[in-house]
Amino acid sequence: MARPGYVCPAHIIEAARQREPLPVAVVAAHSPLALESARRAQDMGVMEPVLVGDQDVIHRLADSMDWDLNDVQIVPAADDADAARRAVALARSGEVGALMKGHLHTDTLLLAALDKRLGLRTGRRFTHAFHLTIPGWKDLILSDCAVNIAPNVDTKLDIIRNAVDLAHALGNANPKVAILSCTEEVTERVQSAMDAAELTRRCAAGAVQGAVVFGPLAFDLAISDEAVRIKGFEGNPVAGRADILVVPSIETGNALFKTMVHFLGATAAGVVLGALVPILLTSRADPPEARIASAAIARLLVPEGWEGAPHKNDRPEGLHA
């Protein structure tokens, strides 16, 4: 199948370029795709890369692409795990404002970020979200597709909170959140529907601010006006108008985002939320456009006047993602 013509979200890139470029540690930067993405994001003015990894390979690859690294900081690392630890240390010290996954496994990066003593915990659970730029349609936020495997109600509440914070950072002051299930009926036979009903109740009681949250909704009811009309859901505040889709499990999220990428040509900018700094988490096979869009989103997530965010010793410990 031919590769879709992926595009970066122009409005997000332009908003990010209105701010000073954010220093971003590219973790395990020793791959052509990681370096190409970092260079293009630097050229577009959305990030200032700090390359962490095998410095010999980094220099060799940069030479092959005619990238002069004289003004780019390189932090040598012995292996991927060392690169992850060094990048996390840069974030804790306030030297970088975000981390970008390079050519390493997600588990290796998150293991360093979740370290109870030296990691990037804040007291809120780590969750992942994709911002999807879909040609011919509006943008969507999809969560959680990469971190929490089978989230319970409490974890889903943090997923919603983090996704709503992302929507706010991107300029949506009151996003509509659809909690997905295979049905719109609240039935004990479907646990995701029961979870969705409980989350709707909690959010209506004030657990989440600055959003309208409703579930359970089947996917068609979340995004299709026609399905809303046929199924008689007119008047529902979220049905047919969702900005954020909360999936019941990682399998659902993974399949849904990859379907949108490969069949619809969506650009999926991935970010881990709830950490001390945004962690830009895309697949190692994702195109540079997804990584550049992730960097732009990180620039908007970090406060405009950011001047470093050193570790604070009073952060809550003992939480797990």
Secondary structure, 3 states (H helix, E strand, C coil): CCCCCCCCCHHHHHHHHCCCCEEEEEECCCCHHHHHHHHHHHHCCCEEEEEEECHHHHHHHHHHCCCCCCCCEEEECCCHHHHHHHHHHHHHCCCCCEEEECCCCHHHHHHHHCCCCCCCCCCCCCEEEEEEECCCCCCEEEECCCCCCCCCHHHHHHHHHHHHHHHHHCCCCCCEEEEECCCCCCCCCCHHHHHHHHHHHHHHHHHCCCCEEEEEECHHHHHCHHHHHHHCCCCCCCCCCCCEEECCCHHHHHHHHHHHHHHHCCEEEEEEECCCCCEECCCCCCCHHHHHHHHHHHHHHCCCCCCCCCCCCCCCCCCCC
